[in-house]
Amino acid sequence: MSQFPLTLDEFRDMVNRCAGVRLANEDFTRDPGVSFADLDVDSLGVLGVATELELKLDISLDEAEANQTPQELLRAVALRLVGAGRIKPGHTEASIVIDAPRAEVWRLTNDVPAWPQLFSEYSAATVLERAGDTVRFRLTTRPDANGDEWSWVSERTTDQDTYTVEARRVETGAFQHMRIHWSYHVVEGGTEMRWVQDFEMRPDAPVNTEWMTAHICANSLLQQSRIQGLIEEAVALTA
């Protein structure tokens, strides 16, 4: 298994049930650095969520991991699953069904210059070169908790005949390699958007492949839910 075995809907319901709050998915996806305290979830509520996660997924979490941000808690869960061999290091899969026509999901998610509005993690996406169906661009992240920004050049080639995308990091940075495959499938309820990522960290990278696998699992869960909400809202406004 390489897909995170929990949806954001399930995680949100756990938090609401354990903390007695009424949060929506967008409360988690609007800002990846949002804390449980920002969401009015106290330490007892977080402990309840951690306990439910342990029981549901048959893992163990320590107290320090539980009392983090939602994204960090999800990453800690994914790291436990990687360590148990239930998620393969260096390979992740994430999918979500968006209630919108496939052509519209394709158009909106392949508009690279608009990615800072679509993804909460990017502050800029600058196209450097276009050649046919291939675009080369620079991505810059929003500052992390330490105020650090990250930037790199990527390349993606789209094929609307098959509704697939092949992408890779050109400037690999801390990665040995990073390859990404996107696909879009018509399913009951709309369009399934699937991301498959294969990568490996360099030996001298600040984090190892296992940690990055967990990070991508948690981040993909949040980013796909954010994209789902934004696209469904945009389609509803034009209906």
C-alpha positions as CSV (number, residue, x, y, z in Angstrom):
1,M,0.0,0.0,0.0
2,S,1.4,3.4,-0.9
3,Q,-1.7,5.6,-0.5
4,F,-2.5,7.2,2.9
5,P,-5.4,5.1,4.3
6,L,-7.3,8.1,5.6
7,T,-9.3,10.8,3.9
8,L,-9.5,14.4,5.1
9,D,-13.2,13.9,5.6
10,E,-12.5,11.1,8.1
11,F,-9.8,13.1,9.9
12,R,-12.1,16.2,10.1
13,D,-14.9,14.1,11.6
14,M,-12.5,12.7,14.2
15,V,-11.4,16.2,15.2
16,N,-15.0,17.4,15.4
17,R,-16.2,14.4,17.4
18,C,-13.2,14.4,19.8
19,A,-13.0,18.2,20.3
20,G,-16.7,19.2,20.1
21,V,-16.0,21.6,17.3
22,R,-17.6,22.0,13.8
23,L,-14.7,22.4,11.4
24,A,-14.9,22.1,7.6
25,N,-12.1,20.7,5.4
26,E,-11.1,24.2,4.4
27,D,-10.2,25.0,8.0
28,F,-7.3,22.5,7.6
29,T,-6.4,23.3,4.0
30,R,-6.4,27.1,4.0
31,D,-3.1,27.4,5.8
32,P,-0.8,24.3,6.1
33,G,0.7,25.8,9.2
34,V,-2.6,26.2,11.1
35,S,-2.3,24.8,14.6
36,F,-4.9,22.9,16.7
37,A,-5.1,25.9,19.0
38,D,-5.9,28.2,16.0
39,L,-8.9,25.8,15.4
40,D,-10.0,26.0,19.0
41,V,-9.0,22.3,19.6
42,D,-7.6,21.9,23.1
43,S,-5.0,19.3,24.2
44,L,-7.7,16.9,25.4
45,G,-9.4,17.0,22.0
46,V,-6.0,16.4,20.2
47,L,-5.4,13.5,22.6
48,G,-8.7,12.0,21.6
49,V,-7.9,12.4,17.9
50,A,-4.5,10.7,18.4
51,T,-6.2,7.8,20.2
52,E,-8.7,7.3,17.5
53,L,-5.9,7.3,14.9
54,E,-4.0,4.7,16.8
55,L,-7.0,2.4,17.1
56,K,-8.1,2.9,13.5
57,L,-4.7,2.5,11.9
58,D,-3.1,0.1,14.5
59,I,-0.1,2.5,15.2
60,S,1.4,4.2,18.3
61,L,2.0,7.9,18.6
62,D,3.8,9.7,21.4
63,E,2.5,12.7,23.1
64,A,4.8,15.2,21.4
65,E,3.6,14.0,18.0
66,A,0.0,14.3,19.0
67,N,0.2,17.9,20.1
68,Q,1.4,19.4,16.8
69,T,-0.4,21.0,13.9
70,P,-2.9,18.9,12.0
71,Q,-0.4,18.6,9.1
72,E,2.4,17.5,11.4
73,L,0.1,15.0,13.1
74,L,-0.9,13.5,9.8
75,R,2.8,13.3,8.8
76,A,3.6,11.5,12.1
77,V,0.9,9.0,11.3
78,A,2.2,8.5,7.8
79,L,5.8,8.1,9.1
80,R,4.6,5.3,11.4
81,L,3.0,3.6,8.4
82,V,6.2,4.0,6.4
83,G,8.2,2.4,9.3
84,A,5.7,-0.5,9.4
85,G,6.1,-1.2,5.7
86,R,2.6,-0.2,4.9
87,I,3.6,2.8,2.7
88,K,6.6,2.2,0.4
89,P,9.4,4.7,0.9
90,G,10.0,6.9,-2.1
91,H,6.6,6.2,-3.7
92,T,3.3,7.8,-2.9
93,E,-0.2,7.8,-4.4
94,A,-3.0,10.2,-3.7
95,S,-6.4,10.5,-5.3
96,I,-9.6,12.5,-4.8
97,V,-12.9,12.7,-6.7
98,I,-13.9,16.2,-7.7
99,D,-17.5,16.9,-8.6
100,A,-16.7,18.7,-11.8
101,P,-16.3,17.7,-15.5
102,R,-13.0,16.2,-16.4
103,A,-12.1,18.9,-19.0
104,E,-12.7,21.6,-16.4
105,V,-10.6,19.8,-13.7
106,W,-7.9,19.4,-16.3
107,R,-8.0,23.0,-17.3
108,L,-7.9,24.4,-13.8
109,T,-5.2,22.1,-12.4
110,N,-2.8,22.5,-15.4
111,D,-2.9,26.3,-15.3
112,V,0.6,26.6,-13.8
113,P,0.7,30.4,-13.3
114,A,-2.5,30.1,-11.2
115,W,-1.0,27.4,-8.8
116,P,-0.4,29.9,-6.0
117,Q,-4.2,30.3,-5.8
118,L,-4.8,26.6,-6.1
119,F,-2.1,25.2,-3.8
120,S,-1.6,26.7,-0.3
121,E,2.1,25.8,-0.3
122,Y,3.2,28.0,-3.2
123,S,3.8,31.7,-3.3
124,A,4.9,31.9,-6.9
125,A,4.8,29.8,-10.1
126,T,6.7,31.4,-13.0
127,V,6.7,29.9,-16.5
128,L,10.2,30.0,-17.9
129,E,9.7,28.2,-21.3
130,R,6.9,26.5,-23.3
131,A,7.5,24.0,-26.1
132,G,4.4,22.3,-27.4
133,D,2.7,20.5,-24.5
134,T,5.8,20.9,-22.3
135,V,6.2,23.8,-19.8
136,R,9.3,24.5,-17.7
137,F,8.6,26.7,-14.6
138,R,10.0,27.8,-11.3
139,L,8.0,27.1,-8.1
140,T,8.6,29.0,-4.9
141,T,7.1,28.0,-1.6
142,R,5.5,30.1,1.1
143,P,7.8,30.6,4.1
144,D,7.8,27.6,6.5
145,A,7.6,27.8,10.3
146,N,11.3,28.9,10.3
147,G,10.7,31.6,7.7
148,D,12.6,29.6,5.0
149,E,11.4,29.6,1.4
150,W,12.3,26.9,-1.2
151,S,12.5,27.3,-4.9
152,W,13.2,24.9,-7.8
153,V,12.6,24.4,-11.5
154,S,10.2,21.7,-12.7
155,E,9.0,20.5,-16.1
156,R,5.7,19.0,-17.0
157,T,4.3,17.5,-20.2
158,T,0.5,17.3,-20.7
159,D,-1.4,14.9,-22.9
160,Q,-5.1,15.8,-23.0
161,D,-5.8,12.9,-25.4
162,T,-5.1,10.5,-22.5
163,Y,-5.7,13.0,-19.7
164,T,-2.2,12.4,-18.2
165,V,0.7,14.5,-17.2
166,E,4.4,13.5,-16.7
167,A,6.4,15.8,-14.6
168,R,9.9,16.0,-13.0
169,R,12.1,18.3,-11.0
170,V,14.8,19.8,-13.2
171,E,16.6,21.3,-10.3
172,T,16.5,18.4,-7.9
173,G,18.0,20.1,-4.8
174,A,17.9,17.6,-1.9
175,F,16.3,14.9,-4.2
176,Q,18.2,12.4,-6.2
177,H,15.3,12.5,-8.5
178,M,11.6,13.4,-8.4
179,R,9.1,12.1,-11.0
180,I,5.4,12.7,-10.9
181,H,2.5,11.2,-12.9
182,W,-1.0,12.8,-12.8
183,S,-4.0,11.2,-14.3
184,Y,-7.7,12.1,-14.6
185,H,-10.5,9.6,-14.8
186,V,-14.3,10.0,-15.2
187,V,-15.9,8.2,-12.3
188,E,-19.2,8.2,-10.5
189,G,-19.4,11.5,-8.8
190,G,-17.2,13.4,-11.1
191,T,-13.5,13.3,-11.9
192,E,-10.9,11.3,-10.1
193,M,-7.6,13.1,-10.0
194,R,-4.6,10.9,-9.1
195,W,-1.0,11.8,-8.3
196,V,1.8,9.2,-8.2
197,Q,5.2,10.4,-7.1
198,D,8.5,8.5,-7.2
199,F,11.6,10.0,-5.6
200,E,14.7,9.5,-3.5
201,M,16.5,11.9,-1.2
202,R,20.3,12.5,-1.5
203,P,22.4,11.0,1.2
204,D,23.3,14.5,2.4
205,A,19.8,15.8,2.4
206,P,18.4,17.3,5.7
207,V,15.7,14.6,5.7
208,N,15.6,11.0,4.5
209,T,13.4,9.3,2.0
210,E,11.1,7.9,4.7
211,W,10.5,11.3,6.2
212,M,9.8,12.9,2.8
213,T,7.4,10.1,1.9
214,A,5.4,10.8,5.1
215,H,5.5,14.5,4.4
216,I,4.2,14.1,0.8
217,C,1.4,11.8,2.0
218,A,0.2,14.3,4.5
219,N,0.6,17.3,2.2
220,S,-1.1,15.6,-0.8
221,L,-4.1,14.8,1.5
222,L,-4.5,18.5,2.3
223,Q,-3.7,19.9,-1.1
224,Q,-6.0,17.6,-3.0
225,S,-8.9,18.5,-0.6
226,R,-8.2,22.2,-1.1
227,I,-8.2,21.8,-4.9
228,Q,-11.4,19.8,-4.7
229,G,-13.1,22.6,-2.8
230,L,-11.9,25.4,-5.0
231,I,-12.8,23.7,-8.2
232,E,-16.2,22.6,-7.0
233,E,-16.9,26.2,-5.9
234,A,-15.7,27.6,-9.2
235,V,-17.8,25.2,-11.2
236,A,-20.9,25.9,-9.0
237,L,-20.5,29.7,-9.6
238,T,-20.5,29.2,-13.4
239,A,-23.4,26.7,-13.5
